């Protein structure tokens, strides 16, 4: 008998595959929860998520399912194919996984610029399948904002001028990564681009990022922007943007 230690197997050989990941998500499905989530994410006729398929798995559950897969290095080609799944939670799981891999690629000790570029390219090719706000919000900062951190920001302006609601939201939410690192110029410029946008989800995203810019970087910068644009800002955008200001300031801007 050979008593030497068995060489480590590839993690995919141990059952950690893209197919297994989607099967694990399916196994956690809850039809009763699916009905609730379908209403919450407006999957009915006329809703922004109409036509999507929800099986009833919460984000917190998906994050638990993902734990053993986070270091499995599943092939990006398989993950890209999985993003075409009609099941919302399949796409959510894949996007959370891609966001984690993008974040790891950005860390100094594990910097992998080639992988980050590949994930970014995959992501922009797949925006037709990143078609609800939870899918955008769990992934755009790390994948798009992280990739563009040290690069020209032109792609953000192409996205924000798109006819796609979700591409516009990607542009705005991607700036969270930049804001958290002290870079606010883009969110102020992008917010001007969407002042006349008709979609409430865009107003919310812009206001949310403006609030974060004021909170994390400079309240004075935010006030300067509000002094110039508050009278043009959609009410939802303005409400979100001023949430962290003192009561008198909030009243002042809302009355304008």
C-alpha positions in Angstrom: 0.0 0.0 0.0 1.3 3.4 -0.9 1.2 5.5 2.2 2.1 8.7 0.5 -0.4 11.6 0.8 -2.9 11.8 -2.1 -2.2 14.8 -4.3 -4.8 17.6 -3.9 -7.5 17.4 -6.5 -8.9 20.3 -8.5 -11.8 21.7 -6.6 -14.1 21.2 -9.6 -13.3 17.5 -9.3 -14.6 17.6 -5.7 -18.0 18.7 -7.0 -17.6 22.4 -7.1 -18.8 23.2 -10.6 -21.0 25.9 -12.1 -23.7 23.2 -12.7 -23.4 22.2 -9.0 -23.8 25.8 -7.9 -27.0 26.3 -9.9 -28.3 22.9 -8.5 -27.6 24.1 -5.0 -29.5 27.3 -5.6 -32.4 25.2 -7.0 -32.4 23.0 -4.0 -33.0 26.0 -1.7 -36.1 27.2 -3.7 -39.2 28.2 -1.8 -42.4 28.6 -4.0 -44.1 30.7 -1.3 -41.2 33.0 -1.0 -41.0 33.2 -4.8 -44.4 34.8 -5.0 -43.4 37.4 -2.4 -40.1 38.2 -4.2 -41.9 38.3 -7.6 -44.1 41.2 -6.3 -41.1 42.9 -4.5 -39.0 42.9 -7.7 -42.0 43.8 -9.9 -42.0 40.8 -12.2 -45.7 41.2 -13.1 -47.0 42.7 -16.3 -45.9 46.3 -16.6 -43.3 46.0 -13.9 -39.6 46.7 -14.6 -38.8 43.0 -14.0 -41.6 41.6 -16.1 -40.8 38.2 -17.7 -38.1 37.2 -15.1 -38.4 33.9 -13.3 -38.1 33.8 -9.5 -37.8 30.5 -7.6 -37.7 32.0 -4.1 -34.1 32.1 -2.7 -33.0 35.1 -0.5 -29.7 36.9 -1.1 -28.6 35.8 2.4 -29.2 32.2 1.5 -27.4 32.5 -1.8 -24.3 34.0 0.0 -24.3 31.0 2.3 -24.5 28.6 -0.7 -21.6 30.4 -2.3 -19.1 30.0 0.5 -17.5 26.8 -0.7 -17.4 28.1 -4.3 -15.6 31.4 -3.5 -12.1 29.9 -4.1 -13.1 27.3 -6.7 -12.1 29.4 -9.7 -15.0 28.2 -11.8 -14.4 28.8 -15.5 -15.5 32.3 -16.6 -16.9 30.8 -19.8 -19.3 28.7 -17.8 -20.3 31.6 -15.5 -21.0 33.7 -18.5 -23.2 31.0 -19.9 -25.0 30.7 -16.5 -25.8 34.4 -16.7 -28.2 33.6 -19.5 -30.3 31.4 -17.2 -34.0 32.4 -17.0 -33.8 32.0 -13.2 -33.2 35.2 -11.4 -31.4 33.6 -8.5 -29.0 31.7 -10.8 -27.9 35.1 -12.1 -27.7 36.6 -8.7 -25.5 33.8 -7.5 -23.2 34.1 -10.5 -22.9 37.9 -10.1 -22.1 37.7 -6.4 -19.4 35.2 -7.2 -18.0 37.4 -10.0 -18.0 40.4 -7.6 -16.1 38.4 -5.0 -13.5 37.4 -7.6 -13.2 40.9 -8.9 -12.6 42.1 -5.3 -9.9 39.5 -4.8 -8.2 40.5 -8.1 -8.0 44.1 -6.8 -6.1 43.2 -3.6 -2.4 43.9 -3.6 -1.2 40.4 -2.6 -3.5 38.6 -5.1 -3.7 41.2 -7.9 -4.7 39.5 -11.1 -5.3 42.3 -13.7 -5.9 39.8 -16.5 -8.7 38.1 -14.6 -10.3 41.4 -13.6 -10.2 42.5 -17.2 -11.8 39.3 -18.3 -14.6 39.6 -15.6 -15.2 43.2 -16.7 -15.5 42.2 -20.3 -17.8 39.3 -19.5 -20.0 41.7 -17.4 -20.4 44.3 -20.1 -21.3 41.6 -22.7 -24.0 40.3 -20.3 -25.8 43.5 -19.3 -29.0 42.2 -21.0 -29.1 39.6 -18.3 -28.2 42.0 -15.4 -31.8 43.2 -15.4 -32.9 44.1 -11.9 -31.6 46.4 -9.2 -30.4 43.6 -6.9 -28.3 42.1 -9.7 -26.8 45.5 -10.5 -26.2 46.5 -6.9 -24.4 43.3 -5.8 -21.9 43.5 -8.6 -21.4 46.8 -10.4 -19.2 48.5 -7.8 -16.6 45.7 -7.6 -16.6 44.7 -11.3 -17.1 48.0 -13.1 -16.0 50.5 -10.5 -13.0 48.3 -9.5 -11.8 47.8 -13.0 -12.1 51.5 -13.9 -10.5 52.8 -10.7 -7.2 53.5 -12.4 -8.5 53.9 -15.9 -10.4 56.5 -18.0 -14.1 56.6 -17.0 -15.5 56.9 -20.5 -17.4 53.6 -20.2 -19.5 55.0 -17.4 -20.7 57.9 -19.6 -21.5 55.4 -22.4 -23.5 53.3 -20.0 -25.3 56.3 -18.4 -26.5 57.4 -21.8 -27.9 54.0 -22.7 -31.5 53.4 -23.4 -31.3 50.5 -21.0 -32.5 51.3 -17.4 -30.1 48.7 -16.0 -27.0 50.0 -17.9 -27.7 53.5 -16.6 -28.0 52.1 -13.1 -24.8 50.1 -13.5 -23.0 53.4 -14.4 -24.3 55.1 -11.2 -23.8 52.3 -8.8 -20.3 51.5 -10.1 -19.2 54.8 -8.6 -19.6 53.4 -5.1 -16.2 51.8 -5.4 -14.7 55.1 -6.5 -16.5 57.1 -3.8 -15.3 54.7 -1.1 -11.7 55.6 -2.2 -12.3 59.3 -2.2 -13.1 59.9 -5.9 -16.4 61.8 -6.4 -16.1 63.7 -9.6 -17.8 61.1 -11.7 -20.9 60.7 -9.5 -21.5 64.5 -9.7 -21.1 64.5 -13.5 -23.2 61.3 -14.0 -26.0 62.7 -11.7 -26.3 65.7 -14.0 -26.7 63.3 -16.9 -29.8 61.7 -15.3 -31.6 64.8 -14.0 -34.3 64.3 -16.6 -34.4 60.5 -16.5 -37.9 59.2 -16.2 -37.1 56.1 -14.1 -37.4 56.2 -10.3 -34.8 53.5 -9.9 -32.3 55.9 -11.6 -33.3 58.7 -9.3 -32.8 56.4 -6.3 -29.4 55.2 -7.5 -28.2 58.7 -8.2 -29.4 60.1 -4.9 -27.9 57.1 -3.0 -24.5 57.7 -4.5 -24.7 61.4 -3.9 -25.5 60.8 -0.3 -22.5 58.4 0.0 -20.2 61.1 -1.6 -21.4 63.6 1.0 -21.1 61.2 3.9 -17.7 59.5 3.0 -15.8 62.3 1.2 -17.1 65.9 1.5 -20.4 67.3 2.7 -19.3 70.7 1.3 -19.0 69.2 -2.2 -22.5 67.7 -1.9 -23.9 71.0 -0.7 -22.3 72.8 -3.7 -23.9 70.4 -6.0 -27.3 70.8 -4.3 -27.1 74.6 -4.4 -26.7 74.4 -8.2 -29.1 71.5 -9.0 -31.6 71.0 -6.2 -34.4 72.8 -8.1 -33.9 70.5 -11.1 -33.4 67.2 -9.2 -36.3 64.7 -9.2 -37.8 64.7 -5.7 -36.7 61.1 -5.0 -33.2 61.8 -6.0 -33.1 64.9 -3.8 -34.6 63.0 -0.8 -32.0 60.3 -1.0 -29.2 62.8 -1.5 -30.0 64.9 1.6 -30.8 62.0 4.0 -27.5 62.6 6.0 -27.8 66.3 6.3 -29.1 68.1 9.4 -32.9 68.7 9.6 -32.7 72.4 8.8 -30.7 71.7 5.6 -33.0 69.0 4.5 -36.0 71.3 5.0 -34.2 74.1 3.1 -33.5 71.9 0.0 -36.9 70.2 -0.1 -38.6 73.6 0.0 -36.6 74.8 -2.9 
